[in-house]
Every structure is written in C-alpha cells, then in structure tokens.
Amino acid sequence: MLSVLISCLFNRLENIEKVIKSKVVYVEYVVIVQGTNQDTLSTFKECNLWTNRDDLKIICDPNIGVTYSRNLAIEHANGDLALFTDDDVTLCDDFIELVNESFLYNKNCDFLTFNVEDENGDFLKPPLSKKEHNLRTILGVGTIQIAVRLNALTRTYKFPLNLGAGAKYPCCDEPVYLSIFLNQGHKGMHIHKTICQHPKESSGSSLDSYVKVISRLIAFKYIFGKGLGYIFFIVFIMKNINKVFTK
C-alpha cells in the first residue's frame, strides 16, 4: 500500500479536496491538521462530505510545526511505501504508478526523491543528484520530493522537532531526516521524473535571517557530526557569504 502523507493547516484544509485523487485500491491519504482543535475539525468534517472517504484519514495535531505533523503521519500510515506532500501541491496524474514502479525498479533503495515543478513547468530546484544520493546531495532536497519505504526500522526514523516550518529554526529538516537513512546504511536514489507541482517560492532556501543560518549549522551537525558539521558549515557560509542576511 502507498500512504500519501499530507501536512495541512486548518485554514487550508479545504484545499485537500483538490490534492487527493480518485479512490484507488491500495492507496490511502493521511492528513495531519494543525491550527485547530478536535471539536472544530469534527464540525468541518460533518459539513464536508468529501471527508467521509474510507481511504482518507484526517487527524488533529495539537502541536505546532511541520516536523511534528510529518512524524505523526508516519505513525498513522498503514502502507509499506509513503509519499510526503503538502496542502498546496498538485500531484501528477501518474504519481501512484511513478512511486510504485520506481521502488519496484530500485529494490535496493529505501528512499527516493523526485522532481518538483512550479506552475510554469520549470523545476523548483535543480536535482543535486544524477543518480544515487549521498550526504551532500540530500542537502537541497525538499519534503514534497521524498518517498520512503516504511518498515519496522524506518518507521523509527523521525524528522527533527527543532527544525522545519513552525519551529524556531525553520528549515533543513528534510536532509536531516534523509541522513538517518544514509547513516544507517540505507540507499537512496533520485528519479528524474516529476511527482507534483508546487507554487514557486524560495524562502526556505534563503539565508536572509539569523535563524535560517543557524538552521544550517544545526543540520550540518546532525548530518556530519559535531566536528565535521562545524567545518562544512564554515565552508558553506564562505561560499554563500553574499547571500547571508540579504533580502
């Protein structure tokens, strides 16, 4: 089964009706909603019949931060494959076949990344990997590019709660999550096919604030260890010095 794991804010919950596709056997949608309470969510579901689908779970998360949402979605997923996505994406019509076939043809991989396009059909970011991932190529990956195998071991891998949108340090949670796979001996591959479209934006990849810069330092320490993490962070800042704290 493929579990499509969707992080959502309550004020955008209506968008989910456009995100999910027609019902397909062995596909489920797990929607984690933040920014509301259970009573309000229940009222919304009563007023919106599309939420009654038996392939759709809508779960209230009292926490704030997308990494809480991602981790809770993993806990509620029934599939052996999972695709992460958001409330503002348009999944490609063939995304189910793309995920299933990509894992079928890459049996040695426990995570895959895909291309994401903007509304004009341009890549949101150029792929950093031509094929197999390493600790460097995962640094630019966004969550909506990621699909993983879920089993007893990989279900224990969590997104870092101190990073990501809604946290004090608002970015770099994705490479930290994928680094757990690589550091535990799993393999990952980039598939040069598009999984979804997403509105063009670049705030998460910018270095225009102190917390975004420190997010990189924290991520490098997670991924490479404290010593190497500091060294790679300094190299990174030197290479991007013209972007630091500039709007």
N, C-alpha and C positions, 0 to 999 in steps of 0.2 A: 504493500500500500504506500501511496505517496501522500504525505501530510504537508499541506501548504500552510505555513505558519505566518500569520499576519499580525503585526503590531499596529494598534489603532488608538487614536484619541477619541473620546466620546463625541466631541463636536464634529468629527469626520466619519462617524460610524455609518451614516447614510451612504458614503462612498463605497462601502464594502459590497453593496449590491452590484456595483459596476466592476469590482475587482474579480469576484468569483465567477466561474464559468458554469455552463450547464452541467448537471449532475453526470458524473462518470463513475462507473464501478471501480472500487479500489483507490479512490481519491477522496480525501477529506480536507476540510478547511477549519483551522483552529484560529480564532480571532481573539486576541487579548486586548481588552479595552481598559484604558486608564483615563483618569479625569472625571470619574463619576462614582456612584455607589450602586449596590445591588438593586435597591428599590427602583431607582431611576432607569437602570438598564432593563429591569423586568418590564417596566411600563413601555419602554421603547419597543421591546420585542412583541408585546401584546398589540401594539399599533402598527407593526410592520410584518406582514405575513411572510415575507421572503426569509425571515429569520427562522422559520419553522422547518427548514430543510433538515433531513436526517443526516446529511453529510456535512453539516455545519455546527461547530461549537462556538458559542460566544461567551467568553469568561471575563468576569470583572476582576481587575487587578488594582488593589488599593495603593500600590506603590507608585512612585514617580520615577521614570527613567526607562529608556527603551531596552536596556540590558535586563532589567527585571522582567520585562514583557517577553523578551526572547527566551529567557530561561524557563519561565512559566509555560510558554508554548511547547517547549521541548518536553516538559513533564506530562503534558496532556496529549502529546502526539501518539497515535496508535501505529503509524507507519514505520516501515523499515528504511524509508527514504524521506527526507524533509527538504523543502524549499522555503527559504526565508523571503518574505516580501512585506510591503507596506500598504497603507491605505490610499496612497496616491499614485499607484502604478497601474499600468495596463499590461496584463500578462499576454504574451503572444498566443495565438490560437493553438499552436502546436507545442505549448510548453510542457504538457504532460508527456508526450512522446519524446520530446527532447531530453527531459530529465531521465526518464526510464531507460531510453536507448543509450544515453551517454554513460550511465552507470553499468549497463549491460556490456558495453564495449570496453569499459575500463574497470574490470573486475578487481584490479589491484589498488584502486583509489577509494578512499573513504570520504573525500570531499572533492567537489568540482566547482569551478567558477565559470560564469558565462558573461557574454557581452550585454551591456545595457545601453539603449539608445535614448536620445531625447525626443521631443515631439517632432523634430525635423528629420529624424532618421540618422542623426550623427551620434557617434559614440560619446557617452558622457565622459569617459576617460579611456585613454588607450590602454590595451591589455599590457600588463607588465611581464607576462609570461607567454612565451610562444608555445609552451607545452607543459612540462612538469613544474610544479611550484616548489619554491624553496623559501627560506625565511626572508629573503629580500623581496621576492615577487609578491608576497602576500601583503606588503605594506600599503599598497594602494587599493586594496580590494574593499568594495562596499557590501553591506549585508545583503542587499537585494540581488547580488550576483551569486550568492552562495547556495549550494545544495550539499547535503551531507547524508551519509549512511547513519542510521540510528540502530545501535545495538546496546547490549548491557554495558559495554565500556564507553562508547562515545556519548551515551546519554549522561554520563557523569561530567562531561566537559561543559563548562559554563562560560558565558560572557562575563567580563569583569564588571562588577557593580559600580566601581568608581570612575568608569569611563562611559562615553556614549551620550547621545542626546538626552537631556533631562538630568544628567549628573553634573557634578561640579566641574569635571573635566570632560568636555562634550564631544570628544571624537576618539578614534583609534581603537575602539572596542573590537572591530572586526579582525584586524591582524592578530590581536592578542588571542582571540578565540581560535583562529586557524593555526596559530603557532603551537597550541596544545596538541593538535593532531600531528604536526610535523615533529615536535619534540618527543612525542610518544611513539614515533616510528611509522606513522601512517603516511600515505602518499596522497597528493592532490594534483589535479590537472586543470588547465584552462581549456575550455571548449570554445572555439571561435565561432559561436553561433549566438544569436540574440535571444534572451529569455523574456525580456519585458522592455517597456518604455517608461520613462520617468521624467517629470519636468526638469528642465535644465537648472542646475544650481551648483554652487561651488563653495558654500560657506564651510562645509565640513573639512575641506581640504586646505583651507586658508590658514595663515599664521598671523592673523590680524589682532590677536589678543593674547594676554599672558596665559590664560587657562588653556588655549589651544596649543601654545608652545609647550606648556608643561604636560599636556596630554601626550605629546610625542615622547617626552622623556620617560613618563610612566610606562608607555607602551614598549619602548626600547628595552627598559629594564625587565619587563615581563618576558619579552621575546628572547633577548640575548643574554640575560643575566645582568647583575648589577654592574660589574666591571666593564664588560664589552658594551653594555647598554649605554653607559655614560660616553664611551668613546664614539660609538656610532651616532649618538645624539649630537655631540660636538661637531662631527663631520657633517651631519645633516644640516645643522644650523649654519655652518660656514658656507655650504653650497647654496643655501637659501636665504642668506643674510639680507638680501634686498627685499624679501617678502615679509620679513619679521616685523610685526606691528604696523604694517602699512595697509591701508584700506584700498 
